[in-house]
């Protein structure tokens, strides 16, 4: 297989560098000395996360995770300071809990250790190690006020009264003869607390944790977290997707977590917290349930748009919240910031593994990317960091096309009849009401979208009867009308030079042309049955198309299309194409292929050879100096002029 791959690679390189058959003069391929760089890859994501902290109105955020990974932001997650606690990284230990007294003094608990900082997390000092703790995890740390921190580790309760510099270790002797360890605790005040183990045993204290009395919870499931509300009522969550609250000694009542009774067995709640009227519990499978009435009722929400396991949740006074999760589909560790009484959620982690299907560059630094698993990301630094813009949707959709009219007004399309609009540069997205989309048949999916002017926007795709679909709006996207374009082919790309004259391309070599804004379509002869994925015109005459094993060009508005020869078809699956003028253009495709022409498509040569094998799905141009490409596993590339 390696020999076959290598042979195909060498042959294709020779083809695109203009090499001729023996006995002919070598054909000179003009170049312009531009090159490419990779700015975001699968190495740009956060590793697995387990815990976090939030303070000062959501401005101070800390995230902790695998092998001592620590990320701290002082501007609500826009910028991050990244470090790795050296001893933990070297030993492979993870951060399991974080608590700060203020934005300078904090404690982190991990595997076999406790660390302390007094400078906002820039430097950390080991204050408890395996020699005193034993081979256990410090599962929870909490700041109680007045310099007092409490913690649990294995079968021990720990307390410090000097901001975490020195610790007292209090063994829970009832657990010494069992296999159970302490899982969580909380206090209603400095003296009165409740603590749960991984088994049926629980404990309560009235003297600040110096002595503990055993209490049997007897609630029929393993408890993973416990939290006290402002009224001193303890709430517990764990496996079987249930939430209970304590009404008295040995007495617990089911609070109804919002999960249907026939599916509770598949969900596990890892974390719960209640402050004031707000409550949140999180667990596996992206499960998040919220209470706005102090825990009396709970309702599941999809607003966080997480596809993995949610590890931790923390509510701060003022209606701010932090949720920490791991999303293996779109990234590693990921986090959400909740605002406005938990009604709005924003992605604040900075990288992604998502398959990026399309992009729109807004300015030299800002761009929006869309893709699989309901992905919408925005960058503010040229693509080095990606911040997820979450959308409230209960089903998994692919968002395959995005376009912006200016730096604020944008639109995206994807699976089914999903059309999304933004008026703030891609920070918040809302769905167009399906009742405002008129088509002969239901929409199966939409592939690409294009602004023609501020109010006219065109989109293409496929309806559920297998007909190619053209969709248009004249009011900025509020209402839409669909037209069957007359072919049974998925329409994959479009290009309009004004509101009347445009071309669409798709499966089975489909090329269609309109001169009246998409009311009537005329088929043009492509000379191929290959899928045509993208089309680009610089004026009414000069245009180019790319597709599977196909490069086409025209100089007469598509009356005739000329095919560029591609002798080796092994890697020639091209996805998108752009031109900056009638001579200069780029194509991207599978296996990291980027082809460039400076002579109007007469010859093409490969750029960025060997930089990546990830498939590239889209390319966009802001100007001749800012051309970006994106693709699978979160890859983003820039042209270096």
KAWO-V304130 format. One record per residue. N is the residue number from 1. RES is the residue in one small letter. SS is DSSP state (H for helix, E for strand, L for the rest). Layout:
N:RES:SS / N:RES:SS
//
This chain:
1:x:L / 2:x:H / 3:x:H / 4:x:H / 5:x:H / 6:x:H / 7:x:H / 8:x:H / 9:x:H / 10:x:H / 11:x:H / 12:x:H / 13:x:H / 14:x:H / 15:x:H / 16:x:H / 17:x:L / 18:x:L / 19:x:L / 20:x:L / 21:x:L / 22:x:L / 23:x:L / 24:x:L / 25:x:L / 26:x:L / 27:x:L / 28:x:L / 29:x:L / 30:x:L / 31:x:L / 32:x:L / 33:x:L / 34:x:L / 35:x:E / 36:x:E / 37:x:E / 38:x:E / 39:x:E / 40:x:E / 41:x:L / 42:x:H / 43:x:H / 44:x:H / 45:x:L / 46:x:E / 47:x:L / 48:x:L / 49:x:E / 50:x:E / 51:x:E / 52:x:E / 53:x:E / 54:x:E / 55:x:E / 56:x:L / 57:x:L / 58:x:L / 59:x:L / 60:x:E / 61:x:E / 62:x:E / 63:x:E / 64:x:E / 65:x:E / 66:x:H / 67:x:H / 68:x:H / 69:x:E / 70:x:E / 71:x:E / 72:x:E / 73:x:E / 74:x:L / 75:x:L / 76:x:L / 77:x:L / 78:x:L / 79:x:L / 80:x:L / 81:x:E / 82:x:E / 83:x:E / 84:x:E / 85:x:L / 86:x:H / 87:x:H / 88:x:H / 89:x:H / 90:x:H / 91:x:H / 92:x:L / 93:x:L / 94:x:L / 95:x:E / 96:x:E / 97:x:E / 98:x:E / 99:x:E / 100:x:E / 101:x:L / 102:x:L / 103:x:L / 104:x:L / 105:x:L / 106:x:E / 107:x:E / 108:x:E / 109:x:E / 110:x:E / 111:x:E / 112:x:L / 113:x:E / 114:x:E / 115:x:E / 116:x:E / 117:x:E / 118:x:L / 119:x:L / 120:x:L / 121:x:L / 122:x:L / 123:x:L / 124:x:L / 125:x:E / 126:x:E / 127:x:E / 128:x:E / 129:x:L / 130:x:H / 131:x:H / 132:x:H / 133:x:H / 134:x:L / 135:x:L / 136:x:L / 137:x:E / 138:x:E / 139:x:E / 140:x:E / 141:x:E / 142:x:E / 143:x:E / 144:x:E / 145:x:E / 146:x:L / 147:x:L / 148:x:E / 149:x:E / 150:x:E / 151:x:E / 152:x:E / 153:x:E / 154:x:L / 155:x:L / 156:x:E / 157:x:E / 158:x:E / 159:x:E / 160:x:E / 161:x:L / 162:x:L / 163:x:L / 164:x:L / 165:x:L / 166:x:L / 167:x:L / 168:x:E / 169:x:E / 170:x:E / 171:x:E / 172:x:L / 173:x:H / 174:x:H / 175:x:H / 176:x:L / 177:x:L / 178:x:L / 179:x:L / 180:x:L / 181:x:L / 182:x:E / 183:x:E / 184:x:E / 185:x:E / 186:x:E / 187:x:E / 188:x:L / 189:x:L / 190:x:L / 191:x:L / 192:x:L / 193:x:E / 194:x:E / 195:x:E / 196:x:E / 197:x:E / 198:x:L / 199:x:L / 200:x:L / 201:x:E / 202:x:E / 203:x:E / 204:x:E / 205:x:E / 206:x:L / 207:x:L / 208:x:L / 209:x:L / 210:x:L / 211:x:L / 212:x:L / 213:x:E / 214:x:E / 215:x:E / 216:x:E / 217:x:L / 218:x:L / 219:x:L / 220:x:L / 221:x:L / 222:x:L / 223:x:E / 224:x:E / 225:x:E / 226:x:E / 227:x:E / 228:x:E / 229:x:L / 230:x:L / 231:x:L / 232:x:L / 233:x:L / 234:x:E / 235:x:E / 236:x:E / 237:x:E / 238:x:E / 239:x:E / 240:x:L / 241:x:L / 242:x:L / 243:x:E / 244:x:E / 245:x:E / 246:x:E / 247:x:E / 248:x:E / 249:x:L / 250:x:L / 251:x:E / 252:x:E / 253:x:E / 254:x:E / 255:x:L / 256:x:L / 257:x:L / 258:x:L / 259:x:L / 260:x:L / 261:x:L / 262:x:L / 263:x:L / 264:x:H / 265:x:H / 266:x:H / 267:x:L / 268:x:E / 269:x:E / 270:x:E / 271:x:E / 272:x:E / 273:x:E / 274:x:E / 275:x:E / 276:x:L / 277:x:L / 278:x:E / 279:x:E / 280:x:E / 281:x:E / 282:x:E / 283:x:E / 284:x:H / 285:x:H / 286:x:H / 287:x:L / 288:x:E / 289:x:E / 290:x:E / 291:x:E / 292:x:L / 293:x:L / 294:x:L / 295:x:L / 296:x:L / 297:x:L / 298:x:L / 299:x:E / 300:x:E / 301:x:L / 302:x:L / 303:x:L / 304:x:L / 305:x:L / 306:x:L / 307:x:L / 308:x:L / 309:x:E / 310:x:E / 311:x:E / 312:x:E / 313:x:E / 314:x:E / 315:x:E / 316:x:E / 317:x:L / 318:x:L / 319:x:L / 320:x:E / 321:x:E / 322:x:E / 323:x:E / 324:x:E / 325:x:E / 326:x:E / 327:x:L / 328:x:L / 329:x:L / 330:x:L / 331:x:L / 332:x:L / 333:x:E / 334:x:E / 335:x:E / 336:x:E / 337:x:E / 338:x:E / 339:x:E / 340:x:L / 341:x:L / 342:x:L / 343:x:L / 344:x:E / 345:x:E / 346:x:E / 347:x:E / 348:x:L / 349:x:L / 350:x:L / 351:x:L / 352:x:L / 353:x:L / 354:x:L / 355:x:L / 356:x:E / 357:x:E / 358:x:E / 359:x:E / 360:x:E / 361:x:E / 362:x:L / 363:x:L / 364:x:L / 365:x:L / 366:x:L / 367:x:E / 368:x:E / 369:x:E / 370:x:E / 371:x:E / 372:x:L / 373:x:L / 374:x:L / 375:x:E / 376:x:E / 377:x:E / 378:x:E / 379:x:E / 380:x:L / 381:x:L / 382:x:L / 383:x:L / 384:x:L / 385:x:L / 386:x:L / 387:x:E / 388:x:E / 389:x:L / 390:x:L / 391:x:L / 392:x:L / 393:x:L / 394:x:L / 395:x:L / 396:x:L / 397:x:L / 398:x:L / 399:x:E / 400:x:E / 401:x:E / 402:x:E / 403:x:E / 404:x:E / 405:x:L / 406:x:L / 407:x:L / 408:x:L / 409:x:L / 410:x:E / 411:x:E / 412:x:E / 413:x:E / 414:x:E / 415:x:E / 416:x:L / 417:x:L / 418:x:L / 419:x:E / 420:x:E / 421:x:E / 422:x:E / 423:x:L / 424:x:L / 425:x:L / 426:x:L / 427:x:L / 428:x:L / 429:x:L / 430:x:E / 431:x:E / 432:x:L / 433:x:L / 434:x:H / 435:x:H / 436:x:H / 437:x:E / 438:x:E / 439:x:L / 440:x:L / 441:x:L / 442:x:L / 443:x:E / 444:x:E / 445:x:E / 446:x:E / 447:x:E / 448:x:E / 449:x:E / 450:x:E / 451:x:E / 452:x:L / 453:x:L / 454:x:L / 455:x:L / 456:x:L / 457:x:E / 458:x:E / 459:x:E / 460:x:E / 461:x:E / 462:x:E / 463:x:E / 464:x:L / 465:x:L / 466:x:L / 467:x:L / 468:x:E / 469:x:E / 470:x:E / 471:x:E / 472:x:E / 473:x:E / 474:x:L / 475:x:L / 476:x:L / 477:x:L / 478:x:L / 479:x:L / 480:x:E / 481:x:E / 482:x:E / 483:x:E / 484:x:E / 485:x:L / 486:x:L / 487:x:L / 488:x:L / 489:x:L / 490:x:L / 491:x:E / 492:x:E / 493:x:E / 494:x:E / 495:x:E / 496:x:E / 497:x:L / 498:x:L / 499:x:L / 500:x:L / 501:x:L / 502:x:E / 503:x:E / 504:x:E / 505:x:E / 506:x:E / 507:x:L / 508:x:L / 509:x:L / 510:x:E / 511:x:E / 512:x:E / 513:x:E / 514:x:E / 515:x:L / 516:x:L / 517:x:L / 518:x:L / 519:x:L / 520:x:L / 521:x:L / 522:x:E / 523:x:E / 524:x:L / 525:x:L / 526:x:L / 527:x:L / 528:x:L / 529:x:L / 530:x:L / 531:x:L / 532:x:E / 533:x:E / 534:x:E / 535:x:E / 536:x:E / 537:x:E / 538:x:L / 539:x:L / 540:x:L / 541:x:L / 542:x:L / 543:x:E / 544:x:E / 545:x:E / 546:x:E / 547:x:E / 548:x:E / 549:x:L / 550:x:E / 551:x:E / 552:x:E / 553:x:E / 554:x:E / 555:x:L / 556:x:L / 557:x:L / 558:x:L / 559:x:L / 560:x:L / 561:x:L / 562:x:E / 563:x:E / 564:x:L / 565:x:L / 566:x:L / 567:x:L / 568:x:L / 569:x:L / 570:x:L / 571:x:L / 572:x:L / 573:x:E / 574:x:E / 575:x:E / 576:x:E / 577:x:E / 578:x:E / 579:x:E / 580:x:L / 581:x:L / 582:x:L / 583:x:L / 584:x:L / 585:x:E / 586:x:E / 587:x:E / 588:x:E / 589:x:E / 590:x:H / 591:x:H / 592:x:H / 593:x:L / 594:x:E / 595:x:E / 596:x:E / 597:x:E / 598:x:L / 599:x:L / 600:x:L / 601:x:L / 602:x:L / 603:x:L / 604:x:L / 605:x:E / 606:x:E / 607:x:E / 608:x:L / 609:x:L / 610:x:L / 611:x:L / 612:x:L / 613:x:L / 614:x:L / 615:x:L / 616:x:E / 617:x:E / 618:x:E / 619:x:E / 620:x:E / 621:x:E / 622:x:E / 623:x:E / 624:x:L / 625:x:L / 626:x:E / 627:x:E / 628:x:E / 629:x:E / 630:x:E / 631:x:E / 632:x:H / 633:x:H / 634:x:H / 635:x:L / 636:x:E / 637:x:E / 638:x:E / 639:x:E / 640:x:E / 641:x:L
//
